[in-house]
């Protein structure tokens, strides 16, 4: 079985969701740290906007990656997978 094309839209959505989850895991504790150390405004900004910015970054980078993969797979022939049942 060979993967020759990735749907750019669906890969971008998946990548965006994964980056939002990463943002929640990283940015909320970082924001709480800033709040505890006295930087209240910075802590709120990181905790609220950090996951959203990372999600947007994941959406854009996932879309670009899928486009690059599709172009490269035309020349290289895709990725061969061996699947056992």
C-alpha positions in Angstrom: 0.0 0.0 0.0 1.4 3.4 -0.9 0.4 6.9 0.3 0.6 9.2 -2.7 -1.5 12.1 -1.7 -2.7 13.7 1.5 -5.9 15.9 1.6 -4.5 19.3 2.6 -7.6 20.5 4.3 -8.1 17.5 6.5 -4.5 17.3 7.4 -4.5 21.0 8.3 -7.5 20.5 10.6 -5.9 17.6 12.4 -2.6 19.4 12.8 -4.4 22.5 14.1 -6.3 20.4 16.7 -3.1 18.7 17.8 -1.3 22.0 18.2 -4.2 23.5 20.2 -3.9 20.5 22.6 -0.2 21.1 22.8 -0.9 24.8 23.5 -3.3 23.9 26.3 -0.7 21.5 27.9 2.1 24.1 27.7 0.6 27.5 27.8 -1.9 27.2 30.6 0.8 26.1 33.2 3.1 28.8 31.8 0.4 31.4 32.1 -0.3 30.3 35.7 3.4 30.6 36.5 3.4 34.2 35.2 0.3 35.0 37.2 1.9 33.5 40.4 5.1 35.4 39.9 3.2 38.7 39.6 3.0 39.2 35.9 -0.8 39.0 35.8 -1.5 40.5 32.3 1.3 38.4 30.6 0.0 35.3 32.3 -3.6 35.8 31.1 -2.4 36.6 27.6 -0.3 33.4 27.4 -3.0 31.2 28.9 -5.7 32.6 26.7 -4.1 33.4 23.4 -1.2 30.9 23.4 -3.3 27.8 22.5 -5.2 29.8 19.8 -1.9 31.1 18.2 -0.4 27.6 18.3 -3.6 26.2 16.8 -3.4 28.7 13.9 0.3 27.9 13.5 -0.6 24.2 13.3 -3.3 24.8 10.8 -1.1 26.8 8.5 2.0 24.5 8.8 -0.2 21.4 8.4 -1.6 22.8 5.1 1.8 23.7 3.8 3.3 20.3 4.8 0.5 18.4 3.0 1.0 20.5 -0.1 4.8 19.9 -0.1 4.2 16.2 0.5 1.9 16.0 -2.5 4.4 17.7 -4.7 7.3 15.6 -3.5 5.4 12.3 -3.8 4.9 12.9 -7.5 8.6 12.7 -8.0 9.5 10.2 -5.2 6.5 7.9 -5.6 5.0 8.3 -2.1 5.4 6.3 1.1 5.2 2.6 1.0 3.4 1.0 4.0 3.3 -2.7 5.1 0.1 -3.4 7.0 -0.5 -6.8 8.7 -3.9 -8.0 9.9 
